[in-house]
């Protein structure tokens, strides 16, 4: 989850319009997973990350929400691929 995500504007708008259902911390993960499912090329560029030690994130609550979101998009995978594979460019 750490790092920057760069998208071409028209591509990210198309991905969002497929029905991205999260607006919190899981949002970039859902976008990236659905980009891959769509057949788009995803490139990884390394960065140097420094933790913010003053963060007040509730790790347990966030982990539970992530797990729910992972299970939700896993259920959506075959429907998404059948509907959008090769159609977002």
N, CA, C and O atoms as CSV, one atom per row, in Angstrom:
chain,resi,resn,atom,element,x,y,z
A,1,UNK,N,N,0.813,-1.203,0.000
A,1,UNK,CA,C,0.000,0.000,0.000
A,1,UNK,C,C,0.854,1.263,0.000
A,1,UNK,O,O,0.384,2.327,-0.404
A,2,UNK,N,N,2.069,1.159,0.437
A,2,UNK,CA,C,2.915,2.349,0.471
A,2,UNK,C,C,3.392,2.670,-0.934
A,2,UNK,O,O,3.648,1.775,-1.738
A,3,UNK,N,N,3.504,3.918,-1.208
A,3,UNK,CA,C,4.028,4.325,-2.499
A,3,UNK,C,C,3.037,5.156,-3.284
A,3,UNK,O,O,1.949,5.483,-2.811
A,4,UNK,N,N,3.439,5.482,-4.479
A,4,UNK,CA,C,2.639,6.324,-5.352
A,4,UNK,C,C,2.014,5.478,-6.445
A,4,UNK,O,O,2.594,4.490,-6.897
A,5,UNK,N,N,0.844,5.873,-6.854
A,5,UNK,CA,C,0.184,5.221,-7.978
A,5,UNK,C,C,-0.053,6.287,-9.040
A,5,UNK,O,O,-0.687,7.309,-8.778
A,6,UNK,N,N,0.456,6.042,-10.223
A,6,UNK,CA,C,0.270,6.963,-11.335
A,6,UNK,C,C,-0.576,6.277,-12.397
A,6,UNK,O,O,-0.326,5.126,-12.757
A,7,UNK,N,N,-1.578,6.992,-12.893
A,7,UNK,CA,C,-2.465,6.467,-13.929
A,7,UNK,C,C,-2.664,7.529,-14.985
A,7,UNK,O,O,-2.600,8.725,-14.704
A,8,UNK,N,N,-2.905,7.082,-16.201
A,8,UNK,CA,C,-3.385,8.010,-17.215
A,8,UNK,C,C,-4.822,8.345,-16.840
A,8,UNK,O,O,-5.600,7.465,-16.473
A,9,UNK,N,N,-5.161,9.609,-16.933
A,9,UNK,CA,C,-6.477,10.076,-16.494
A,9,UNK,C,C,-7.624,9.295,-17.134
A,9,UNK,O,O,-8.544,8.861,-16.441
A,10,UNK,N,N,-7.570,9.117,-18.447
A,10,UNK,CA,C,-8.681,8.440,-19.118
A,10,UNK,C,C,-8.809,6.982,-18.662
A,10,UNK,O,O,-9.916,6.451,-18.573
A,11,UNK,N,N,-7.679,6.344,-18.375
A,11,UNK,CA,C,-7.712,4.949,-17.918
A,11,UNK,C,C,-8.305,4.857,-16.516
A,11,UNK,O,O,-9.161,4.010,-16.261
A,12,UNK,N,N,-7.864,5.712,-15.612
A,12,UNK,CA,C,-8.368,5.626,-14.230
A,12,UNK,C,C,-9.857,5.969,-14.181
A,12,UNK,O,O,-10.593,5.397,-13.378
A,13,UNK,N,N,-10.302,6.878,-15.013
A,13,UNK,CA,C,-11.735,7.198,-15.060
A,13,UNK,C,C,-12.526,5.982,-15.536
A,13,UNK,O,O,-13.578,5.663,-14.981
A,14,UNK,N,N,-12.017,5.305,-16.564
A,14,UNK,CA,C,-12.693,4.087,-17.045
A,14,UNK,C,C,-12.723,3.015,-15.963
A,14,UNK,O,O,-13.739,2.346,-15.782
A,15,UNK,N,N,-11.620,2.848,-15.246
A,15,UNK,CA,C,-11.578,1.854,-14.173
A,15,UNK,C,C,-12.561,2.199,-13.061
A,15,UNK,O,O,-13.278,1.325,-12.574
A,16,UNK,N,N,-12.600,3.446,-12.662
A,16,UNK,CA,C,-13.535,3.873,-11.618
A,16,UNK,C,C,-14.969,3.629,-12.073
A,16,UNK,O,O,-15.817,3.221,-11.279
A,17,UNK,N,N,-15.235,3.878,-13.346
A,17,UNK,CA,C,-16.585,3.692,-13.877
A,17,UNK,C,C,-17.004,2.225,-14.007
A,17,UNK,O,O,-18.165,1.942,-14.301
A,18,UNK,N,N,-16.073,1.291,-13.791
A,18,UNK,CA,C,-16.449,-0.125,-13.799
A,18,UNK,C,C,-17.157,-0.510,-12.507
A,18,UNK,O,O,-17.748,-1.585,-12.405
A,19,UNK,N,N,-17.091,0.376,-11.528
A,19,UNK,CA,C,-17.778,0.091,-10.264
A,19,UNK,C,C,-16.846,-0.139,-9.102
A,19,UNK,O,O,-17.051,-1.067,-8.319
A,20,UNK,N,N,-15.824,0.685,-8.972
A,20,UNK,CA,C,-14.942,0.592,-7.809
A,20,UNK,C,C,-15.799,0.902,-6.581
A,20,UNK,O,O,-16.465,1.936,-6.526
A,21,UNK,N,N,-15.778,0.006,-5.606
A,21,UNK,CA,C,-16.702,0.119,-4.480
A,21,UNK,C,C,-16.073,0.653,-3.195
A,21,UNK,O,O,-16.779,0.856,-2.207
A,22,UNK,N,N,-14.771,0.882,-3.188
A,22,UNK,CA,C,-14.136,1.377,-1.972
A,22,UNK,C,C,-13.684,2.809,-2.186
A,22,UNK,O,O,-13.325,3.207,-3.294
A,23,UNK,N,N,-13.708,3.568,-1.112
A,23,UNK,CA,C,-13.214,4.942,-1.193
A,23,UNK,C,C,-12.202,5.222,-0.084
A,23,UNK,O,O,-11.840,6.371,0.167
A,24,UNK,N,N,-11.763,4.177,0.560
A,24,UNK,CA,C,-10.807,4.332,1.662
A,24,UNK,C,C,-9.435,3.817,1.286
A,24,UNK,O,O,-8.988,3.966,0.148
A,25,UNK,N,N,-8.780,3.216,2.245
A,25,UNK,CA,C,-7.411,2.743,2.081
A,25,UNK,C,C,-7.291,1.659,1.019
A,25,UNK,O,O,-6.221,1.511,0.428
A,26,UNK,N,N,-8.336,0.902,0.757
A,26,UNK,CA,C,-8.273,-0.203,-0.203
A,26,UNK,C,C,-8.445,0.274,-1.646
A,26,UNK,O,O,-8.209,-0.492,-2.580
A,27,UNK,N,N,-8.844,1.508,-1.834
A,27,UNK,CA,C,-9.106,2.053,-3.167
A,27,UNK,C,C,-7.965,1.792,-4.162
A,27,UNK,O,O,-8.226,1.255,-5.238
A,28,UNK,N,N,-6.702,2.153,-3.843
A,28,UNK,CA,C,-5.644,1.923,-4.836
A,28,UNK,C,C,-5.429,0.444,-5.140
A,28,UNK,O,O,-5.082,0.089,-6.266
A,29,UNK,N,N,-5.631,-0.415,-4.156
A,29,UNK,CA,C,-5.479,-1.853,-4.390
A,29,UNK,C,C,-6.553,-2.355,-5.349
A,29,UNK,O,O,-6.268,-3.138,-6.256
A,30,UNK,N,N,-7.777,-1.905,-5.144
A,30,UNK,CA,C,-8.868,-2.333,-6.020
A,30,UNK,C,C,-8.643,-1.836,-7.449
A,30,UNK,O,O,-8.884,-2.568,-8.409
A,31,UNK,N,N,-8.188,-0.611,-7.585
A,31,UNK,CA,C,-7.893,-0.060,-8.915
A,31,UNK,C,C,-6.803,-0.891,-9.603
A,31,UNK,O,O,-6.945,-1.253,-10.771
A,32,UNK,N,N,-5.719,-1.193,-8.883
A,32,UNK,CA,C,-4.617,-1.954,-9.479
A,32,UNK,C,C,-5.040,-3.369,-9.857
A,32,UNK,O,O,-4.704,-3.847,-10.941
A,33,UNK,N,N,-5.764,-4.033,-8.987
A,33,UNK,CA,C,-6.228,-5.390,-9.283
A,33,UNK,C,C,-7.125,-5.383,-10.518
A,33,UNK,O,O,-6.977,-6.225,-11.403
A,34,UNK,N,N,-8.044,-4.440,-10.572
A,34,UNK,CA,C,-8.963,-4.399,-11.711
A,34,UNK,C,C,-8.265,-3.955,-12.993
A,34,UNK,O,O,-8.686,-4.335,-14.085
A,35,UNK,N,N,-7.213,-3.164,-12.877
A,35,UNK,CA,C,-6.411,-2.818,-14.061
A,35,UNK,C,C,-5.749,-4.067,-14.623
A,35,UNK,O,O,-5.735,-4.282,-15.835
A,36,UNK,N,N,-5.199,-4.887,-13.732
A,36,UNK,CA,C,-4.569,-6.141,-14.165
A,36,UNK,C,C,-5.608,-7.074,-14.766
A,36,UNK,O,O,-5.373,-7.666,-15.820
A,37,UNK,N,N,-6.746,-7.212,-14.115
A,37,UNK,CA,C,-7.818,-8.062,-14.649
A,37,UNK,C,C,-8.289,-7.579,-16.010
A,37,UNK,O,O,-8.736,-8.377,-16.833
A,38,UNK,N,N,-8.194,-6.272,-16.252
A,38,UNK,CA,C,-8.621,-5.699,-17.533
A,38,UNK,C,C,-7.624,-5.972,-18.641
A,38,UNK,O,O,-7.912,-5.751,-19.817
A,39,UNK,N,N,-6.459,-6.450,-18.263
A,39,UNK,CA,C,-5.425,-6.722,-19.257
A,39,UNK,C,C,-4.479,-5.561,-19.465
A,39,UNK,O,O,-3.669,-5.586,-20.390
A,40,UNK,N,N,-4.564,-4.545,-18.627
A,40,UNK,CA,C,-3.676,-3.395,-18.760
A,40,UNK,C,C,-2.293,-3.740,-18.233
A,40,UNK,O,O,-2.152,-4.570,-17.336
A,41,UNK,N,N,-1.282,-3.105,-18.789
A,41,UNK,CA,C,0.077,-3.293,-18.301
A,41,UNK,C,C,0.267,-2.425,-17.060
A,41,UNK,O,O,-0.095,-1.249,-17.040
A,42,UNK,N,N,0.835,-3.027,-16.040
A,42,UNK,CA,C,1.119,-2.313,-14.795
A,42,UNK,C,C,2.620,-2.397,-14.559
A,42,UNK,O,O,3.195,-3.486,-14.568
A,43,UNK,N,N,3.243,-1.263,-14.351
A,43,UNK,CA,C,4.677,-1.210,-14.116
A,43,UNK,C,C,4.937,-0.835,-12.668
A,43,UNK,O,O,4.206,-0.044,-12.072
A,44,UNK,N,N,5.974,-1.408,-12.124
A,44,UNK,CA,C,6.352,-1.136,-10.746
A,44,UNK,C,C,7.666,-0.363,-10.749
A,44,UNK,O,O,8.652,-0.799,-11.343
A,45,UNK,N,N,7.668,0.769,-10.091
A,45,UNK,CA,C,8.876,1.575,-9.962
A,45,UNK,C,C,9.225,1.667,-8.480
A,45,UNK,O,O,8.387,2.080,-7.678
A,46,UNK,N,N,10.441,1.292,-8.103
A,46,UNK,CA,C,10.796,1.327,-6.684
A,46,UNK,C,C,10.925,2.752,-6.154
A,46,UNK,O,O,11.351,3.665,-6.861
A,47,UNK,N,N,10.550,2.909,-4.909
A,47,UNK,CA,C,10.713,4.191,-4.222
A,47,UNK,C,C,11.303,3.908,-2.849
A,47,UNK,O,O,11.318,2.764,-2.395
A,48,UNK,N,N,11.780,4.933,-2.203
A,48,UNK,CA,C,12.238,4.814,-0.814
A,48,UNK,C,C,11.130,5.367,0.062
A,48,UNK,O,O,10.719,6.517,-0.096
A,49,UNK,N,N,10.649,4.550,0.984
A,49,UNK,CA,C,9.519,4.915,1.832
A,49,UNK,C,C,9.988,5.128,3.261
A,49,UNK,O,O,10.792,4.352,3.777
A,50,UNK,N,N,9.491,6.171,3.898
A,50,UNK,CA,C,9.779,6.424,5.306
A,50,UNK,C,C,8.472,6.362,6.068
A,50,UNK,O,O,7.526,7.084,5.752
A,51,UNK,N,N,8.417,5.498,7.075
A,51,UNK,CA,C,7.208,5.364,7.881
A,51,UNK,C,C,6.920,6.624,8.682
A,51,UNK,O,O,7.830,7.303,9.156
A,52,UNK,N,N,5.642,6.918,8.822
A,52,UNK,CA,C,5.195,8.009,9.684
A,52,UNK,C,C,4.881,7.389,11.044
A,52,UNK,O,O,3.820,6.793,11.225
A,53,UNK,N,N,5.774,7.525,11.973
A,53,UNK,CA,C,5.628,6.882,13.285
A,53,UNK,C,C,4.507,7.479,14.124
A,53,UNK,O,O,4.124,6.903,15.142
A,54,UNK,N,N,3.984,8.613,13.715
A,54,UNK,CA,C,2.912,9.240,14.492
A,54,UNK,C,C,1.523,8.850,13.972
A,54,UNK,O,O,0.519,9.413,14.409
A,55,UNK,N,N,1.463,7.904,13.054
A,55,UNK,CA,C,0.196,7.484,12.479
A,55,UNK,C,C,-0.735,6.921,13.552
A,55,UNK,O,O,-0.296,6.218,14.463
A,56,UNK,N,N,-2.006,7.233,13.435
A,56,UNK,CA,C,-3.009,6.776,14.402
A,56,UNK,C,C,-3.945,5.734,13.797
A,56,UNK,O,O,-5.105,5.635,14.197
A,57,UNK,N,N,-3.449,4.958,12.835
A,57,UNK,CA,C,-4.259,3.960,12.155
A,57,UNK,C,C,-4.506,2.782,13.092
A,57,UNK,O,O,-3.589,2.297,13.755
A,58,UNK,N,N,-5.752,2.330,13.137
A,58,UNK,CA,C,-6.110,1.147,13.909
A,58,UNK,C,C,-5.839,-0.067,13.020
A,58,UNK,O,O,-6.656,-0.416,12.168
A,59,UNK,N,N,-4.695,-0.701,13.224
A,59,UNK,CA,C,-4.246,-1.787,12.355
A,59,UNK,C,C,-5.231,-2.949,12.334
A,59,UNK,O,O,-5.497,-3.506,11.270
A,60,UNK,N,N,-5.773,-3.321,13.478
A,60,UNK,CA,C,-6.712,-4.446,13.526
A,60,UNK,C,C,-7.965,-4.141,12.709
A,60,UNK,O,O,-8.394,-4.955,11.893
A,61,UNK,N,N,-8.547,-2.966,12.933
A,61,UNK,CA,C,-9.755,-2.576,12.203
A,61,UNK,C,C,-9.478,-2.494,10.695
A,61,UNK,O,O,-10.274,-2.966,9.882
A,62,UNK,N,N,-8.348,-1.892,10.337
A,62,UNK,CA,C,-7.985,-1.751,8.930
A,62,UNK,C,C,-7.747,-3.120,8.292
A,62,UNK,O,O,-8.156,-3.347,7.154
A,63,UNK,N,N,-7.098,-4.025,9.005
A,63,UNK,CA,C,-6.833,-5.375,8.488
A,63,UNK,C,C,-8.129,-6.140,8.240
A,63,UNK,O,O,-8.259,-6.829,7.228
A,64,UNK,N,N,-9.069,-6.027,9.140
A,64,UNK,CA,C,-10.362,-6.692,8.977
A,64,UNK,C,C,-11.092,-6.136,7.754
A,64,UNK,O,O,-11.671,-6.893,6.975
A,65,UNK,N,N,-11.064,-4.815,7.590
A,65,UNK,CA,C,-11.721,-4.204,6.435
A,65,UNK,C,C,-11.052,-4.633,5.139
A,65,UNK,O,O,-11.734,-4.918,4.155
A,66,UNK,N,N,-9.709,-4.682,5.128
A,66,UNK,CA,C,-8.972,-5.144,3.953
A,66,UNK,C,C,-9.381,-6.567,3.591
A,66,UNK,O,O,-9.633,-6.864,2.423
A,67,UNK,N,N,-9.446,-7.439,4.583
A,67,UNK,CA,C,-9.820,-8.820,4.337
A,67,UNK,C,C,-11.212,-8.909,3.713
A,67,UNK,O,O,-11.427,-9.673,2.772
A,68,UNK,N,N,-12.156,-8.124,4.241
A,68,UNK,CA,C,-13.506,-8.093,3.669
A,68,UNK,C,C,-13.469,-7.635,2.216
A,68,UNK,O,O,-14.131,-8.220,1.358
A,69,UNK,N,N,-12.691,-6.583,1.942
A,69,UNK,CA,C,-12.603,-6.059,0.574
A,69,UNK,C,C,-11.927,-7.053,-0.366
A,69,UNK,O,O,-12.329,-7.178,-1.523
A,70,UNK,N,N,-10.907,-7.762,0.115
A,70,UNK,CA,C,-10.233,-8.768,-0.710
A,70,UNK,C,C,-11.214,-9.881,-1.064
A,70,UNK,O,O,-11.281,-10.304,-2.219
A,71,UNK,N,N,-11.966,-10.353,-0.093
A,71,UNK,CA,C,-12.947,-11.409,-0.348
A,71,UNK,C,C,-14.034,-10.928,-1.308
A,71,UNK,O,O,-14.487,-11.685,-2.166
A,72,UNK,N,N,-14.453,-9.662,-1.162
A,72,UNK,CA,C,-15.476,-9.109,-2.057
A,72,UNK,C,C,-14.989,-9.059,-3.496
A,72,UNK,O,O,-15.701,-9.498,-4.399
A,73,UNK,N,N,-13.787,-8.533,-3.730
A,73,UNK,CA,C,-13.344,-8.428,-5.123
A,73,UNK,C,C,-13.008,-9.804,-5.696
A,73,UNK,O,O,-13.118,-10.017,-6.903
A,74,UNK,N,N,-12.599,-10.736,-4.836
A,74,UNK,CA,C,-12.361,-12.101,-5.310
A,74,UNK,C,C,-13.638,-12.707,-5.880
A,74,UNK,O,O,-13.600,-13.414,-6.886
A,75,UNK,N,N,-14.772,-12.429,-5.233
A,75,UNK,CA,C,-16.067,-12.915,-5.715
A,75,UNK,C,C,-16.445,-12.259,-7.040
A,75,UNK,O,O,-17.150,-12.860,-7.850
A,76,UNK,N,N,-15.986,-11.043,-7.261
A,76,UNK,CA,C,-16.334,-10.283,-8.467
A,76,UNK,C,C,-15.438,-10.604,-9.663
A,76,UNK,O,O,-15.729,-10.181,-10.782
A,77,UNK,N,N,-14.358,-11.343,-9.442
A,77,UNK,CA,C,-13.322,-11.507,-10.468
A,77,UNK,C,C,-13.844,-12.016,-11.804
A,77,UNK,O,O,-13.627,-11.366,-12.826
A,78,UNK,N,N,-14.518,-13.145,-11.829
A,78,UNK,CA,C,-14.917,-13.721,-13.121
A,78,UNK,C,C,-15.913,-12.829,-13.853
A,78,UNK,O,O,-15.837,-12.698,-15.075
A,79,UNK,N,N,-16.836,-12.218,-13.134
A,79,UNK,CA,C,-17.802,-11.308,-13.764
A,79,UNK,C,C,-17.071,-10.108,-14.355
A,79,UNK,O,O,-17.349,-9.702,-15.484
A,80,UNK,N,N,-16.137,-9.542,-13.594
A,80,UNK,CA,C,-15.381,-8.378,-14.053
A,80,UNK,C,C,-14.578,-8.712,-15.303
A,80,UNK,O,O,-14.607,-7.965,-16.281
A,81,UNK,N,N,-13.859,-9.835,-15.274
A,81,UNK,CA,C,-13.023,-10.213,-16.417
A,81,UNK,C,C,-13.879,-10.435,-17.662
A,81,UNK,O,O,-13.520,-9.982,-18.749
A,82,UNK,N,N,-14.991,-11.118,-17.516
A,82,UNK,CA,C,-15.867,-11.354,-18.669
A,82,UNK,C,C,-16.412,-10.058,-19.247
A,82,UNK,O,O,-16.607,-9.952,-20.458
A,83,UNK,N,N,-16.656,-9.089,-18.406
A,83,UNK,CA,C,-17.265,-7.834,-18.858
A,83,UNK,C,C,-16.230,-6.830,-19.394
A,83,UNK,O,O,-16.516,-6.116,-20.356
A,84,UNK,N,N,-15.028,-6.764,-18.786
A,84,UNK,CA,C,-14.093,-5.663,-19.101
A,84,UNK,C,C,-12.760,-6.087,-19.696
A,84,UNK,O,O,-12.012,-5.220,-20.149
A,85,UNK,N,N,-12.422,-7.364,-19.722
A,85,UNK,CA,C,-11.107,-7.791,-20.225
A,85,UNK,C,C,-10.895,-7.304,-21.658
A,85,UNK,O,O,-11.672,-7.628,-22.557
A,86,UNK,N,N,-9.836,-6.525,-21.856
A,86,UNK,CA,C,-9.489,-6.017,-23.182
A,86,UNK,C,C,-10.318,-4.834,-23.654
A,86,UNK,O,O,-10.130,-4.362,-24.775
A,87,UNK,N,N,-11.227,-4.346,-22.825
A,87,UNK,CA,C,-12.099,-3.251,-23.247
A,87,UNK,C,C,-11.687,-1.895,-22.683
A,87,UNK,O,O,-12.236,-0.868,-23.082
A,88,UNK,N,N,-10.735,-1.880,-21.766
A,88,UNK,CA,C,-10.264,-0.616,-21.192
A,88,UNK,C,C,-8.871,-0.357,-21.753
A,88,UNK,O,O,-7.928,-1.103,-21.488
A,89,UNK,N,N,-8.763,0.713,-22.531
A,89,UNK,CA,C,-7.475,1.056,-23.139
A,89,UNK,C,C,-7.340,2.532,-23.270
A,89,UNK,O,O,-6.321,3.018,-23.761
